[in-house]
Amino acid sequence: MQVETPIYIIREDLLRRNLGVIADVASRADVEIILAFKAFALWKTFPIFREYIHSTTASSLNEALLAYEEFGSPAHTYSPAYKESEIADIARCSSHLTFNSLSQYKSMASLACKANERLSFGIRVNPEYSEVGTMLYNPCAPGTRFGVTCDCLPDELPSDIEGFHCHCHCESGADVFQRTLAHIEEKFSKWFSQLKWINFGGGHLMTRKDYDVELLIEILQGFHSRYPHLKVILEPGSAFAWQTGPLVSSVVDIVSDHGIKTAILDVSFTCHMPDCLEMPYHPEVRGAEIVDLHLADEPFCYRLGGNSCLSGDFMGSWRFDHELKIGEKVIFEDMIHYTTVKTTMFNGITHPSIGMLKKDGEMVILRRFSYENYKNRMN
């Protein structure tokens, strides 16, 4: 397929595959699974999503507006801190509003209720347990700013608090959820009789090939049997767009220094694949294998470099099965979730377009970016 690079390409067939898995889990486990915008927010795909799910989760005023205006339903909203100037608009766009602290609840609940009397309020709780190894993504790390620990909750919750929100995972398996749930129940089950719902957050990577879907359903069914009055909500982000499409780039130049060959691309790690540097992790490159840096002087081994002026905008090294040529395409796999939502226009470099490969093979360009998009961000 001939495409102008750089471009993110989301495949409709793979997206529908994931949505089918998620809808099946929701039905069999009798839970609600909703889309977290922080991982995926390509609103032109929402008509497809609405065939499988009914709600989304927002963490800001803009995400709440997107849920209400483009997804067509009010959001399940959580933010670490609501501002008085925004709370009324957020409330009008939300069905559920979760507070990060009791102080935020006390200062914002009445204002939110004035804007939307039908809101269901929740509190985020911290079970002080998470198996997320990368501290940047561990919401329960010591000193976390997220949630209320059990020792800080009153025995009797405010009468309008109807739910708990727990988020402890990052691309985790069902076995991790099983162990985490034991800590959640140990610390917070004494309040469950006062609640109507519990949200187990995101990070449940149920569309990954090795994920134990049957175990997840068994865990959720067991929870229902213990607490039949509680509605259960999951809000994964990555699971929806997991392995649904690549970022396609082209080789612009090849340079060499101290025996290290760098293929400079028309994409940037810092701008277009920020998680690669934040995590860090090495993405999969089609037709190449990751090798140790000391092998970089072997034939067909290249560091891949971005086209921004940031010195650290590179990763490597990859071994290809041939010599790279200027103009050749380099394809980064699985670059839709937590990538399209985190890009920047740093350095003003060309921003990747966003395309969808339809089921019938037609390529539809959902968005192209221009100088005006860069210029308007500077206003």
Summary of the structure (lengths in Angstrom):
residues: 379
radius of gyration: 22.4
end to end distance: 37.4
largest distance: 68.3
contacts: 1243
relative contact order: 0.15
helix: 33%
strand: 24%
